[in-house]
Amino acid sequence: MEMTGEQRIPVSQEKTWHALNDLEVLKACIPGCESVDASGENEYDVVLTAKVGPVSAKFKGKLKLADIKAPQSYNLAFEGQGGVAGFARGSAQVSLTPDGDANTRLAYTVKANVGGKLAQIGSRLIDGAAKKLAEQFFSAFNKHVSAGEA
């Protein structure tokens, strides 16, 4: 699965970068997230619950940031195990560019693979769930960052 998207964030590039790297902000904005804990330099342990079609599971996984070019971009690699539900792994390229004086354009490209029961439910359901999760994250992220400016 591959997915691309773009968001206009109503704060500066510097503030958007800081929020994207704040564990408390990420925990508050990632749908179903129970915990995000640093496990090394630019590495994080994540626990979240996700529902894809009829399959619901608690995923335990790792996030790792690489090719960090603050405050413009980074690559994020992720891998998670959901027990009998299966696994998910992939990568995301995230980039930030100024959009006027006080706004930021956030662009992302995500590539992901799933296996186990998740792979059996069909790519249309998985793609739909992934898009919904991305929309939920960025909506929550926008609200959270905007509220910090108010």
Contacts in CASP RR format, 6 or more apart in sequence:
PFRMAT RR
TARGET T0000
AUTHOR 0000-0000-0000
METHOD contacts of the structure
MODEL  1
MEMTGEQRIPVSQEKTWHALNDLEVLKACIPGCESVDASGENEYDVVLTA
KVGPVSAKFKGKLKLADIKAPQSYNLAFEGQGGVAGFARGSAQVSLTPDG
DANTRLAYTVKANVGGKLAQIGSRLIDGAAKKLAEQFFSAFNKHVSAGEA
1 110 0 8 1.000
1 111 0 8 1.000
1 112 0 8 1.000
1 113 0 8 1.000
1 114 0 8 1.000
1 123 0 8 1.000
1 126 0 8 1.000
1 127 0 8 1.000
1 130 0 8 1.000
2 109 0 8 1.000
2 110 0 8 1.000
2 111 0 8 1.000
2 112 0 8 1.000
3 109 0 8 1.000
3 110 0 8 1.000
3 112 0 8 1.000
3 127 0 8 1.000
3 130 0 8 1.000
3 131 0 8 1.000
3 134 0 8 1.000
4 107 0 8 1.000
4 108 0 8 1.000
4 109 0 8 1.000
4 110 0 8 1.000
5 107 0 8 1.000
5 108 0 8 1.000
5 109 0 8 1.000
5 134 0 8 1.000
6 105 0 8 1.000
6 106 0 8 1.000
6 107 0 8 1.000
6 108 0 8 1.000
7 105 0 8 1.000
7 106 0 8 1.000
7 138 0 8 1.000
7 141 0 8 1.000
7 142 0 8 1.000
8 99 0 8 1.000
8 103 0 8 1.000
8 104 0 8 1.000
8 105 0 8 1.000
8 106 0 8 1.000
9 16 0 8 1.000
9 103 0 8 1.000
9 104 0 8 1.000
9 105 0 8 1.000
9 106 0 8 1.000
9 141 0 8 1.000
9 142 0 8 1.000
9 145 0 8 1.000
10 102 0 8 1.000
10 103 0 8 1.000
10 142 0 8 1.000
10 145 0 8 1.000
10 146 0 8 1.000
10 149 0 8 1.000
11 19 0 8 1.000
11 102 0 8 1.000
11 103 0 8 1.000
11 104 0 8 1.000
11 145 0 8 1.000
11 146 0 8 1.000
11 149 0 8 1.000
12 98 0 8 1.000
12 101 0 8 1.000
12 102 0 8 1.000
12 103 0 8 1.000
12 104 0 8 1.000
13 71 0 8 1.000
13 72 0 8 1.000
13 96 0 8 1.000
13 97 0 8 1.000
13 98 0 8 1.000
13 104 0 8 1.000
14 71 0 8 1.000
15 104 0 8 1.000
15 145 0 8 1.000
15 149 0 8 1.000
16 71 0 8 1.000
16 96 0 8 1.000
16 104 0 8 1.000
16 106 0 8 1.000
16 145 0 8 1.000
17 70 0 8 1.000
17 71 0 8 1.000
17 96 0 8 1.000
18 71 0 8 1.000
19 25 0 8 1.000
19 141 0 8 1.000
19 144 0 8 1.000
19 145 0 8 1.000
20 26 0 8 1.000
20 94 0 8 1.000
20 96 0 8 1.000
20 106 0 8 1.000
20 141 0 8 1.000
23 36 0 8 1.000
23 37 0 8 1.000
23 38 0 8 1.000
23 44 0 8 1.000
25 141 0 8 1.000
25 144 0 8 1.000
25 145 0 8 1.000
26 33 0 8 1.000
26 36 0 8 1.000
27 33 0 8 1.000
27 35 0 8 1.000
27 36 0 8 1.000
28 140 0 8 1.000
28 144 0 8 1.000
29 137 0 8 1.000
29 140 0 8 1.000
29 141 0 8 1.000
29 144 0 8 1.000
30 36 0 8 1.000
30 46 0 8 1.000
30 48 0 8 1.000
30 137 0 8 1.000
31 48 0 8 1.000
31 50 0 8 1.000
31 133 0 8 1.000
31 136 0 8 1.000
31 137 0 8 1.000
31 140 0 8 1.000
32 48 0 8 1.000
32 49 0 8 1.000
32 50 0 8 1.000
33 46 0 8 1.000
33 47 0 8 1.000
33 48 0 8 1.000
34 47 0 8 1.000
34 48 0 8 1.000
34 49 0 8 1.000
34 58 0 8 1.000
35 45 0 8 1.000
35 46 0 8 1.000
35 47 0 8 1.000
36 44 0 8 1.000
36 45 0 8 1.000
36 46 0 8 1.000
36 63 0 8 1.000
37 44 0 8 1.000
37 45 0 8 1.000
37 46 0 8 1.000
38 44 0 8 1.000
39 45 0 8 1.000
39 62 0 8 1.000
42 64 0 8 1.000
42 65 0 8 1.000
42 66 0 8 1.000
42 68 0 8 1.000
43 62 0 8 1.000
43 63 0 8 1.000
43 64 0 8 1.000
43 65 0 8 1.000
44 62 0 8 1.000
44 63 0 8 1.000
44 64 0 8 1.000
45 60 0 8 1.000
45 61 0 8 1.000
45 62 0 8 1.000
46 59 0 8 1.000
46 60 0 8 1.000
46 61 0 8 1.000
46 62 0 8 1.000
46 63 0 8 1.000
46 78 0 8 1.000
46 80 0 8 1.000
47 58 0 8 1.000
47 59 0 8 1.000
47 60 0 8 1.000
47 61 0 8 1.000
48 58 0 8 1.000
48 59 0 8 1.000
49 56 0 8 1.000
49 57 0 8 1.000
49 58 0 8 1.000
49 59 0 8 1.000
50 56 0 8 1.000
50 57 0 8 1.000
50 59 0 8 1.000
50 129 0 8 1.000
50 133 0 8 1.000
51 129 0 8 1.000
52 118 0 8 1.000
52 121 0 8 1.000
52 125 0 8 1.000
52 126 0 8 1.000
52 129 0 8 1.000
53 121 0 8 1.000
53 125 0 8 1.000
53 129 0 8 1.000
54 121 0 8 1.000
55 85 0 8 1.000
55 117 0 8 1.000
55 118 0 8 1.000
55 121 0 8 1.000
56 85 0 8 1.000
57 82 0 8 1.000
57 83 0 8 1.000
57 84 0 8 1.000
57 85 0 8 1.000
57 86 0 8 1.000
58 82 0 8 1.000
59 80 0 8 1.000
59 81 0 8 1.000
59 82 0 8 1.000
59 85 0 8 1.000
59 88 0 8 1.000
60 80 0 8 1.000
60 81 0 8 1.000
60 82 0 8 1.000
61 78 0 8 1.000
61 79 0 8 1.000
61 80 0 8 1.000
61 81 0 8 1.000
62 78 0 8 1.000
62 79 0 8 1.000
62 80 0 8 1.000
63 76 0 8 1.000
63 77 0 8 1.000
63 78 0 8 1.000
64 76 0 8 1.000
64 77 0 8 1.000
64 78 0 8 1.000
65 74 0 8 1.000
65 75 0 8 1.000
65 76 0 8 1.000
66 74 0 8 1.000
66 75 0 8 1.000
66 76 0 8 1.000
66 77 0 8 1.000
67 73 0 8 1.000
67 74 0 8 1.000
67 75 0 8 1.000
68 74 0 8 1.000
71 96 0 8 1.000
72 95 0 8 1.000
72 96 0 8 1.000
72 97 0 8 1.000
73 93 0 8 1.000
73 94 0 8 1.000
73 95 0 8 1.000
73 96 0 8 1.000
74 94 0 8 1.000
75 91 0 8 1.000
75 92 0 8 1.000
75 93 0 8 1.000
75 94 0 8 1.000
76 91 0 8 1.000
76 92 0 8 1.000
76 93 0 8 1.000
76 94 0 8 1.000
77 89 0 8 1.000
77 90 0 8 1.000
77 91 0 8 1.000
78 88 0 8 1.000
78 89 0 8 1.000
78 90 0 8 1.000
78 91 0 8 1.000
78 92 0 8 1.000
79 87 0 8 1.000
79 88 0 8 1.000
79 89 0 8 1.000
79 90 0 8 1.000
80 87 0 8 1.000
80 88 0 8 1.000
80 89 0 8 1.000
81 87 0 8 1.000
82 88 0 8 1.000
84 117 0 8 1.000
85 116 0 8 1.000
85 117 0 8 1.000
85 118 0 8 1.000
86 114 0 8 1.000
86 115 0 8 1.000
86 116 0 8 1.000
86 117 0 8 1.000
86 118 0 8 1.000
86 119 0 8 1.000
87 114 0 8 1.000
87 115 0 8 1.000
87 116 0 8 1.000
87 118 0 8 1.000
88 112 0 8 1.000
88 113 0 8 1.000
88 114 0 8 1.000
88 115 0 8 1.000
88 118 0 8 1.000
89 112 0 8 1.000
89 113 0 8 1.000
90 110 0 8 1.000
90 111 0 8 1.000
90 112 0 8 1.000
90 113 0 8 1.000
91 110 0 8 1.000
91 111 0 8 1.000
91 112 0 8 1.000
92 108 0 8 1.000
92 109 0 8 1.000
92 110 0 8 1.000
92 111 0 8 1.000
93 108 0 8 1.000
93 109 0 8 1.000
94 106 0 8 1.000
94 107 0 8 1.000
94 108 0 8 1.000
95 106 0 8 1.000
95 107 0 8 1.000
95 108 0 8 1.000
96 104 0 8 1.000
96 105 0 8 1.000
96 106 0 8 1.000
96 107 0 8 1.000
97 104 0 8 1.000
97 105 0 8 1.000
97 107 0 8 1.000
98 104 0 8 1.000
98 105 0 8 1.000
99 105 0 8 1.000
106 138 0 8 1.000
108 134 0 8 1.000
110 130 0 8 1.000
110 134 0 8 1.000
112 130 0 8 1.000
114 126 0 8 1.000
118 126 0 8 1.000
END
